[in-house]
Amino acid sequence: MKRVRTIPTLVRRLRDGHKGTFGTVLVVAGSQGMLGACMLAATAALRGGAGLVRAAVPAGTQAAFADRKSTRLNSSHSSVSRMPS
């Protein structure tokens, strides 16, 4: 094992960057009544620096996911896609 003496630095974001510059994440997850992991993964991707996060959830859970998303995530940075059930 190697001892870490300094914390690595992140690359500076460009001033004129946009959501397309910082990568896109697609989270494919969720089932009826079990959207927690999907929400956690989508939130983590945004906090981790992804420019755009999309979540593909089963059609029957889309409304519930959108309701939870609106209270937890900034809707301009994410979208919900419908997956066949």
N, C-alpha and C positions, 0 to 999 in steps of 0.2 A: 504494500500500500504506500501511496505517496501522500505526504502531508501538503495540504493546500495552505499556502501562505498569504495569497491575495485573492480577493473575490474577482472573478472574471467580469469584464464590462460588456454591456450590450452595445450593439451597433447603433449609432444615432439615427433616428428617423429623419428622412428628408422633409424639409419644410413644405415642399410642394407635393408631398406624397398624398395618396388617397387610399381608399379601402382596397382597391385593386393592387396596389403596390405591396401591401402587407400580407398577402396570401388569403386563400379561401379554405374553409373547413366545412365538410359535410358530416353531420352527426346522424347516423342511421340507428335509431334506437326507439324504445318505448313499446308498451303494450297497455291494454286497458287497465287503468288504475295504477300503472307503474311508470310514471314519467320522471321520477326523481333523478335517475341516472342520466337520462337525456338532458334534463335541465342542468345538472352538474357539469356534464361534459361540454355543453354549449357555453355556459358561463366561464368555465376554465379556459376554453379556446379564446374567448374574447379578452379575458384578463391576461392571457398569455401573449397577446399581441396580434392575433389574427385580424385581418382587415374586414372579412365578411364571414359570418357563420350562418350556415343553413342547417335546418333540422328536418329530416325526413321521418315522419311519424305515421303510424297506421291511421287510415281515414277516420276511424271511429274515435280517435283520441286527439284529432287536430284542434278542435274547439277548446278542449281542456288545456292543451299545451299552449295555445295562443293566449288564453286567459292568464295562465301562470307566467308566460313569457312577458306579458305586458307589465306585470308588477315587478319582475326581476331584471329584465334586460332592456337595454335601449333599443326600441324597435327599428331604428334606422340602421342598426348594425347586424340585424339578424332577419331571417325569414323562415317561414314554415312551408315545407313541401309535403304534398300528400303522397303516401305510399299505398299501393294496393293492399287491401286487408287479407 
